Amino acid sequence: AEIEAADPATIVRQGLTELNRICRDEHGNAFASLAVPEQQHVVHSISTRKDSSLHKFFELIRNEAIRGYYTSAAGLKELDYKGNTYYPYCPGCESQKT
């Protein structure tokens, strides 16, 4: 709700700046230069910082990754999405068939 009302570009700019600052302070490199285990540690740590701009960034990126996946061919296949299909009766309600 709060993320949806905020400016996503501002959240991303501030989040990337803060993410790289924390990575340099704690690991000596920007996020993209860290090894995967270090990246995982950083992502886990920011996911628990509930009242920070970095947590807003994490939430936005996570939500967009989920949205992107479940609107992709692979995600739609996983959901067994059939498209905008007309059903003459409610699927699963066998008693309504005539």
Secondary structure, DSSP 8 states (H G I E B T S, - for coil): -HHHHS-HHHHHHHHHHHHHHHHHHHHSS-GGGS-HHHHHHHHHHHHT-TTSHHHHHHHHHHHHHHHHHHTSHHHHHHTT---S---SS-TT-GGG--
